[in-house]
């Protein structure tokens, strides 16, 4: 089977959950026998290279800064796909990747993966007017067009499925995020120092991730946990505001901003050595942090707006109302002061982790590919028989 995946890749040091997903998924699929994987991604400079067994084709990303060039970029991607002549096209993310997949439905078996919903995202992106305008004028109409045209859609959660099925009769498949196998959990990072860490989160420092909510909860947690240490890994536009808030609350000695950490083994070590993970997002869809925490037997506290299918309130962690830093403080204090409860919830979270190993995610994804190809051939043969 020859597969073309359209999606972003981590071409620079900084990575996001979406870029990590495309990178790890394609790498894992490429290690399957009798499968050839090509990734077409936008980047600063056009070119081709091999990454392990994955064929990577980089197209110039000028359309991102000059939207009027988008039709040219789409045409170039389609021409590249036709030169590869795949058995299936898989568009991941947003424009132009899912757009191209939708445009090729009559020529190739095509499927898309949606990781969020632009129509929802726009309400939680209030601090960037240009992003709002772009989503309202381009991203949302494009998303609706693609969803109405494509016959097969992959999502990571029931939450996304329930929203999308209101807009389409497409077949929707739930394939969750993948997690590394036990081998990475057994590694110790080659790092000179890992901070002592009670609460850990690795996330982009953006407003909708709600890290200010976590910071506001810290003074109340300190009343019962005076030696508290919170570690925040990541970078982003809210970094200065978050550090200013820490200064205002006079909790500098309790908060470590670790910056962006590119070494995954170091990130994994923080998950392994922390006591709990907190994801207080104002808006998210199936964030990766609770899954990563669960793989090390650590409970998570998430907001209801994380839409996490992983965290079961009172079983594998706690779910709090968005913006409620007082409840966050109470739940965090409870977990940090009750070792038996913390370990019980962490172990309950870890029980299901094998379902999320990349090997299982690859099997599910390839099974979707085969169904998409069979459906495409069935319809094509039916059309050929029609007089």
PENOR-V460394 format. One line per field, one symbol per residue. ss: DSSP state (a for helix, b for strand, c for the rest). burial: 1 if it has 16 or more other C-alpha atoms within 10 Angstrom, else 0. Layout:
BEGIN
ss=???
burial=???
END
This chain:
BEGIN
ss=cbbbbbccccccccccaaaaaaaaaaaaaacccccbbbbbbbbcccbbbbbccbbbbbbbcaaaacaaaaaaaaaaaaaaaaaacccbbbbbccccaaaaaaaccccccbbbbccccaaaaaaaccccaaaaaaaaaaaaaaaaaaaaaccbbbbccaaaaaaaccccccbbbbccccbccaaaacccccccccccccbbbbccccaaacaaaaaaaaaaaacccccccbbbbcccccaaaaaaaaaacccaaabbbbbccccaaaaaaaaaaccbbbbccccccccaaaaaaaaccccbbbbaaaccccccbcccbbbbccccaaaaaaaaaaaaacaaaaaaaaaaaaccaaaabaaaaaaaaaaaaaaaaaaaaaaaaaaaacc
burial=001111111100001011101111111111100001111111100000000011111110111000000100110011001000011111111111111111111001111111111100110010000001001000110111011011111111110110010001000111111111000000001000000011111111111111111111111111001001111111100110011011000010011100111000111111111111111111111111111111111111111111111111000111110110110110111011000011111111110011011111110011011001100100000000000
END
